[in-house]
Amino acid sequence: MVQNNILTKIKEYETIIIHRHVRPDPDAIGSQVGLKRIIEASFPDKKVYAVGEEDPSLFFLAEMDKLENKDFDNALIIVCDTANTGRISDRRYELGDYVIKIDHHPNNDTYGDLKWVDTTASSTCELIYEFAKFHPELVVTDEAARLIYAGIVGDTGRFLFPSTTNRTFRYAAELVNYTFDRTALYNSLYDVPDKIARMRGYILQNFKISKSGATSIKITKDVLEKFDIDPIETGGLVGILGDIQGVKAWIIFIEEEYIIRARIRSKGPVINTLANKYKGGGHPLASGASVGSWEEADRLAAELEIVCESYLE
């Protein structure tokens, strides 16, 4: 069983460094640092670190450790919630001795010496809790439970998304028995700064729905500057069009320094195969991609139109 093999590797190594994807979300941070807290509590003599780019909006969950290159020597690397190597935050994972992949995205990039990929899970946090739940020697602390619960809530859209299963609800019910402030956690997850609220208003004022139910909107560098928003802060914008009647699928294009990010979401049409064509991927209803120009962005939007036209509800 792959979970047993993962535990064997954790026991084998003195230093364990846990990574996740760039532009983290609650599931990425929750699974990464939740696993860190579990290992620390279960094996106090081990050195366990979490690394990657920082997102100040997620500091209420955890902050990252700062390591030197030499710290990766003979280290076990665990990568959480990351479908492909191009999205792993902190490329120094390549300096480690052995790589484990734990993820719930489609396994198109089969990297890692040991892989646990379960696409039936609502989140990678769900897998981390399952890993601890079925290995009694692993200790789930209150802080680990808070982090894991946050990731499950985030990736299920507060248990509204189709990925939510009976298993998800059972694990969530067990996690709320731990001691942490759920109200404070929810407030931190869903409170938005004034500037993000105003940007949401901009999106709602400027989107247009096609006859097929597709829509997209372009957030240029000039618009980001106008609202004083860094591209890394735009994660809270992606779901805003999902509440609009008639919208089947949508793209939020975010212009960065050298690339245009495409955050793609759907209420039915499968979009990850489309994202794969544009240097991306993800879930059938939630994916990301990237394009090199606004002309290429227009082509992606046109292909989303075709996907929506062929979708039968």
Disulfide bonds with the S-S distance in Angstrom:
none
